[in-house]
C-alpha cells in the first residue's frame, strides 16, 4: 500500500508532505526533515553498514540515513531537499532506478539503496562519478534542481550530463562529446557552450531537470567574497 503524500510548492520550491500510518517507518536523507508531529520517532543509522555508508559519502550523500517511525498513531512528516526544485515519486516493483548523486529524498525501508560507481563514463562527464541505485519494492522519492520532466525513451535519446536526474536501469548510456571527437565537434563544445552528453539507448523512462546547477555556480562565481590583501 502506497503512502499518502503531496508535493507542495512545486516545481520551484518543492516540499514533500507525507502521512505515515501507525507503526510505519520511512527512510529519509539526513537533514531533509523540515517538520513533523511530535510523536514521530527519529534515529540516524548507517544504512547497509559502514562500506555502503562510505560509498554514499563519496557519492555526495550523507553517511547517515534518518529513520522516522510512528507507534500507535499516524503522523505527518514534511521533507525539504537542500536544493530548490521539484520532487518526483516513483513506484519500484522489483526493478531498479538510477538516480543522480544528492537526488535521494525518501523511500520505504523495503528499498535497497546502493552507490554505484560509474567508471570512466562519470569521470569524463564532469559530473559525480557515483549514482544511487534503488531497487526492491515500495515508494521512492527523488529531487532535482528546477522542474522535473519525464521522457519516454524507445531507441536513443541525448541529454546534457548536467541535466540528468534519474533513469530506469533498462536504459544503457554512454558519455560522449556532442558532435563527436572531430575538429568540428570539439569546436562546437568549446565555442558553442555545448559539451559532454549522455546518449541513452534502450526502452525505459528518463527524467531531466530544467536547470543546470553548474550554470548557477558560474553565475554566482564573480560575486564571491574576495580576500583583501591590504
Buried (B, 14 or more C-beta within 10 A) or exposed (E): EEBEBEBEEBBEEBBBBBBBEEEBEBBBBBEBBEEBBEEBEEEEEBBBEEEBBEBBEEBBBBBBBBBBBBEEEBBEBBBBBEBBBBBBBBEBEEBBBBBBBBBBBBBBBEBBBBBBEBEEBBEBBEBBBBBBBBBBEBBBBBBBBBBBBEEEBEEEBEBBBBBBBBBBBEBEBEBBBBBEEEEEBBEBBEEEEBBBBBBBEBEBBBBBBBBBBBEEEEEEEEEEEEEEEE
